Amino acid sequence: MDKRLLWRLINCNAGLFSLPYHVYNLQCFSLWSTKKDVDLESALSQNRRWIVNNQLKNIIFRCPNQLAPMKYIQKKFKSLDLQGKGLNWLKKYLCCFEVHLKNDECCCRLTKPMMNLVKEEEFVKDMQEPTYVQRLEKLLMMSMNQRLNIVKLNELKQSFGFLDDYVIRIAP
């Protein structure tokens, strides 16, 4: 055996065994791989697509006349940590988004069925507002001096069933 090869093996093993036992043990576990659950991966992928579509819906909804220029969508698309072109994504979901030219500029808006879904969603949220107000009222009555720190309330919002925008909807 070559002396250099022997020297490398000795140094390599010495370095490995000089680590504490639990670190060496963790390194061994990190080499193992587990099979991915196909159904779980599919659900996560669909959920990710739904989240992106919902974010794009909110971006378009905030634009004047609910008409967003493609340049603006592309800029927001990159801020969502997505690769590729926003136009390709929008064309993939023709049931949600329609792309057309306006004044020689490519623009995007929500389709009519999607607008109906958005209106229905807003209607349901508005119907739930009295329930949120009652829950918040009970929390305030139980709290000291009838005051709550909004940061603490944000941590508990899912436990009480509050929406993400509950502060804007309920508080004046």
C-alpha positions as CSV (number, residue, x, y, z in Angstrom):
1,M,0.0,0.0,0.0
2,D,1.2,3.5,-0.9
3,K,2.4,5.6,2.1
4,R,0.3,8.6,1.1
5,L,-2.8,6.6,0.8
6,L,-2.2,5.0,4.2
7,W,-1.6,8.4,5.7
8,R,-4.8,9.8,4.2
9,L,-6.8,6.9,5.6
10,I,-5.3,7.3,9.0
11,N,-6.0,11.1,9.1
12,C,-9.5,10.6,7.7
13,N,-10.4,8.0,10.3
14,A,-8.7,10.0,13.1
15,G,-10.8,13.0,12.2
16,L,-13.9,11.0,12.1
17,F,-13.4,9.4,15.5
18,S,-12.2,12.6,17.1
19,L,-15.8,13.9,16.8
20,P,-18.1,13.3,19.8
21,Y,-20.1,10.1,19.5
22,H,-23.5,11.8,19.1
23,V,-22.2,14.0,16.3
24,Y,-20.8,11.0,14.4
25,N,-24.1,9.2,15.0
26,L,-26.1,12.1,13.5
27,Q,-23.8,12.2,10.5
28,C,-24.7,8.5,9.9
29,F,-28.4,9.2,10.1
30,S,-28.2,12.1,7.6
31,L,-27.0,9.6,5.0
32,W,-30.2,7.6,5.2
33,S,-33.0,8.4,2.9
34,T,-36.7,7.7,3.4
35,K,-39.2,7.1,0.7
36,K,-41.5,10.0,-0.1
37,D,-45.2,9.6,0.4
38,V,-46.6,10.2,-3.1
39,D,-50.0,11.3,-1.9
40,L,-48.5,13.7,0.6
41,E,-46.2,15.2,-1.9
42,S,-49.1,15.6,-4.4
43,A,-51.2,17.4,-1.7
44,L,-48.3,19.7,-0.8
45,S,-47.7,20.6,-4.4
46,Q,-51.4,21.3,-4.9
47,N,-51.5,23.4,-1.8
48,R,-48.4,25.4,-2.9
49,R,-50.1,26.1,-6.2
50,W,-53.3,27.1,-4.5
51,I,-51.3,29.5,-2.2
52,V,-49.6,31.1,-5.2
53,N,-52.9,31.5,-7.1
54,N,-54.4,33.1,-4.0
55,Q,-51.5,35.5,-3.6
56,L,-51.8,36.4,-7.3
57,K,-55.5,36.9,-6.9
58,N,-54.9,39.3,-4.0
59,I,-52.3,41.2,-6.1
60,I,-54.7,41.6,-9.0
61,F,-57.6,42.5,-6.7
62,R,-55.6,45.4,-5.2
63,C,-54.8,46.9,-8.6
64,P,-57.0,49.7,-10.0
65,N,-60.0,48.2,-11.8
66,Q,-58.7,44.8,-10.9
67,L,-56.5,45.0,-14.0
68,A,-52.7,44.3,-13.4
69,P,-50.0,45.0,-16.0
70,M,-47.9,41.9,-16.7
71,K,-44.7,43.8,-15.7
72,Y,-46.1,44.3,-12.2
73,I,-47.2,40.7,-12.0
74,Q,-43.8,39.5,-13.1
75,K,-42.1,41.7,-10.4
76,K,-44.4,40.3,-7.7
77,F,-43.9,36.8,-9.1
78,K,-40.2,37.0,-8.4
79,S,-41.0,38.4,-4.9
80,L,-43.0,35.2,-4.2
81,D,-39.8,33.2,-4.8
82,L,-41.1,31.7,-8.0
83,Q,-39.0,30.9,-11.0
84,G,-40.0,31.4,-14.6
85,K,-42.4,33.8,-16.2
86,G,-45.6,35.0,-14.6
87,L,-47.4,34.9,-17.9
88,N,-46.7,31.1,-18.2
89,W,-48.2,30.6,-14.8
90,L,-51.3,32.6,-15.5
91,K,-51.8,30.8,-18.8
92,K,-51.7,27.5,-17.0
93,Y,-54.8,28.6,-14.9
94,L,-57.2,29.9,-17.5
95,C,-60.1,29.3,-15.2
96,C,-58.8,31.9,-12.8
97,F,-56.9,34.5,-14.8
98,E,-57.4,36.0,-18.2
99,V,-54.6,37.7,-20.0
100,H,-55.2,40.3,-22.8
101,L,-53.7,43.3,-24.5
102,K,-54.7,46.9,-23.4
103,N,-52.9,49.8,-25.0
104,D,-50.2,47.6,-26.4
105,E,-49.5,46.3,-22.9
106,C,-50.2,42.8,-21.7
107,C,-52.6,42.9,-18.7
108,C,-54.2,40.3,-16.4
109,R,-57.5,40.2,-14.6
110,L,-59.6,37.6,-12.8
111,T,-62.1,35.7,-14.8
112,K,-65.8,36.1,-14.1
113,P,-66.2,32.8,-12.3
114,M,-63.2,33.7,-10.2
115,M,-64.7,37.1,-9.4
116,N,-67.9,35.4,-8.3
117,L,-65.9,33.1,-6.0
118,V,-64.1,36.2,-4.6
119,K,-67.4,37.9,-3.9
120,E,-68.8,34.8,-2.3
121,E,-65.7,34.5,-0.1
122,E,-66.1,38.1,1.0
123,F,-69.8,37.5,1.7
124,V,-69.0,34.5,3.9
125,K,-66.3,36.5,5.7
126,D,-68.8,39.4,6.3
127,M,-71.3,36.9,7.7
128,Q,-68.8,35.6,10.2
129,E,-67.9,39.1,11.5
130,P,-70.5,39.1,14.3
131,T,-69.0,35.8,15.6
132,Y,-65.5,37.3,15.6
133,V,-66.7,40.4,17.4
134,Q,-68.4,38.2,20.1
135,R,-65.2,36.2,20.6
136,L,-63.1,39.3,20.8
137,E,-65.6,40.9,23.2
138,K,-65.4,37.8,25.5
139,L,-61.6,37.9,25.4
140,L,-61.6,41.6,26.3
141,M,-64.0,41.1,29.2
142,M,-61.7,38.3,30.6
143,S,-58.5,40.3,30.2
144,M,-57.1,42.8,32.7
145,N,-58.3,46.4,32.2
146,Q,-60.2,45.1,29.1
147,R,-57.1,45.5,26.9
148,L,-55.2,43.0,24.9
149,N,-51.8,43.3,23.2
150,I,-52.3,42.8,19.5
151,V,-49.1,40.8,19.2
152,K,-50.3,38.3,21.7
153,L,-53.7,38.2,20.0
154,N,-52.0,37.5,16.7
155,E,-50.4,34.4,18.2
156,L,-53.8,33.1,19.3
157,K,-55.8,34.1,16.2
158,Q,-56.0,30.7,14.7
159,S,-57.1,29.2,18.1
160,F,-60.0,31.6,18.2
161,G,-60.8,31.2,14.5
162,F,-59.9,34.8,13.5
163,L,-59.1,35.5,9.9
164,D,-55.7,36.9,8.8
165,D,-57.1,40.3,8.3
166,Y,-59.3,40.4,11.5
167,V,-57.7,43.6,12.7
168,I,-58.7,45.5,9.6
169,R,-62.2,44.0,9.5
170,I,-63.1,44.4,13.2
171,A,-61.0,47.3,14.7
172,P,-62.0,50.8,13.6
